[in-house]
């Protein structure tokens, strides 16, 4: 049972949890054309609409109330896959409005939650220093000053990436970056939190941190760790070896894909993993976590959509990419 806890915590902190759902209404007729992402974005969007709560947010699967992390993940997925945010209003309230209404000054939020919200706000083009009267940048910096918290090293990576997405690289605390890098194994990987084995999810986020901070040494070592863990189907498991098996799952594959795109490496040198994502989509438009146990999952759906669209755009653009990774020499980070 003790080994089940890290896996469950990652599911809780990373992309918000596996959720069930019911039928799916159609998107608004005036919605913009969905992007060609290699998956059926329109069907996934309809599924997301059917799952959305009446208050405009998205639940986490364990309680009936809307959840901040799940709503932030859903908002990011909606925006990055080209879906129409206006079609996700409930009684005039959009997911972004719901998020703003929950960011009361003094709210107890961990670094991972704040990082997700910052990334979602950045995708929406909103001012991260004034969301519902709250300065998200300042809150996230303060959370990083006290990290690792309940969201672990994975949460620290999410917070750093959120600040980067919000254009606040200069605010990233140097001490937090140093603490995250100090948690790496000799192979350049990290686990969810202290004393936990490395996993593909946390390490993929670490690789993105390396790309964001122009630390090619961090980026390259993390990708070197991830490459031999890729399965023949082009995807990745959460961990390998693992007592839970090493079947590829949608979320791990999506997170590694985003790390590859951030590093600007050619996907064909990695067996075109983006092409495997369509196999996780179910008839109702949702995505399943693993193909061996097909079941609608919010976790998988909001994880796959942005990754699929980013990877498809990069694969189309990357016609003459260099095969080799950037030279791995440490470069100064923007944090001071």
Secondary structure, DSSP 8 states (H G I E B T S, - for coil): -HHHHHHHHHHHHSS-------------TT-------SS-HHHHHHHHHHHS-TTSS-B-SSSSSB-HHHHHHHHHHHHHTT--GGGG-BTTB-HHHHHHHT--TT----HHHHHHHHHHHHHHT--TT-BTTB-HHHHHHHHHHT-S-TTHHHHHHHHHHHHHHTT-GGGS-HHHHHHHHHT--TTS--BSSTT--B-HHHHHHHHHHHHHTT-HHHHHHHHHHHHTTB-TTS-B-SSSS-TT----BHHHHHHHHHHHHHHT--GGGGT-GGGGGGGGB-TTS-B-S-GGG---BHHHHHHHHHHHHHHHHHHHH-SS--SS---------S--
